């Protein structure tokens, strides 16, 4: 069988004036009534208002939906879709982080297919694409603005589920590093660690290719180099720009190579305890690397070199130790130096979390096959 790989990506406008093009692009899409999806934090920061001002300058009426929570709920998607249809909107503009953009994606496909958001769970289950979607990311981490993934919180099952489809790729992303200047240092750390895990998991994924490797490796280098500076000097626009670039590169990598066990475990955990996704990924990363390392040593060694670790002449066990040591030190610098027990996880929760995680589609491309008991052990080790 031929080694065939596909690569999907939206149109990307990158730079410190990118947000200023949203009104013109809304006009270019032929929109008459855009639907803005955002959250209270982005409203307070003023970025949603800047979008609204531009639409008004273009003479466009708009509808605002700002009821998105961190880890977007299924009922929020349904409420947004109902509002979109009632107001006869024709374009969606997502202004926010991963939660906002995932919610916007969900609103789009619910509005065109007339089905509950949970129906689309899994891979390639979207029959009719949503309306045109413009994303304006306000965090340097989720990369939902360039990916074919959407992650939604199923409140009934207390878990997150993934929707993976070409239909979920936005039509346009306006990546403006200025909008990240209002992020707190800790939010910067958590979201950028999410991006770093995206890049690492995409590089070791069984579905990786030369196209995705290019983006994954550059993302690892950019994020490791500029993340500490962006956290310690949040007003440094240059560091913010490099962080956004790294996040975008990581998104292009994982959208096309998929992910692995870190994300499978984090999706289940974040939905159950309503924790920040990047924080979950950061805590779990070390344990999954130890689980996977012997099944993809050359790949992890390349990750180590891109992180700037000198592994020349080292044994495999020494290389693994140095990789974990560097990541542990990075997390300590960023203030993510704790275990899952500190976040409220109990041993009694582990089994149900593993039952959900083992069904997550991200696990399919993990370099080492994992059974439910393997995942239980990983949660236990991360306590």
Beta strands, then each sheet from edge to edge (+ up, - down):
strand 1: 11-14
strand 2: 33-37
strand 3: 61-65
strand 4: 91-96
strand 5: 122-123
strand 6: 133-137
strand 7: 149-154
strand 8: 159-164
strand 9: 172-175
sheet 1: 1+ 9+ 6+ 4+ 2+ 3+
sheet 2: 5+ 8+ 7-
end
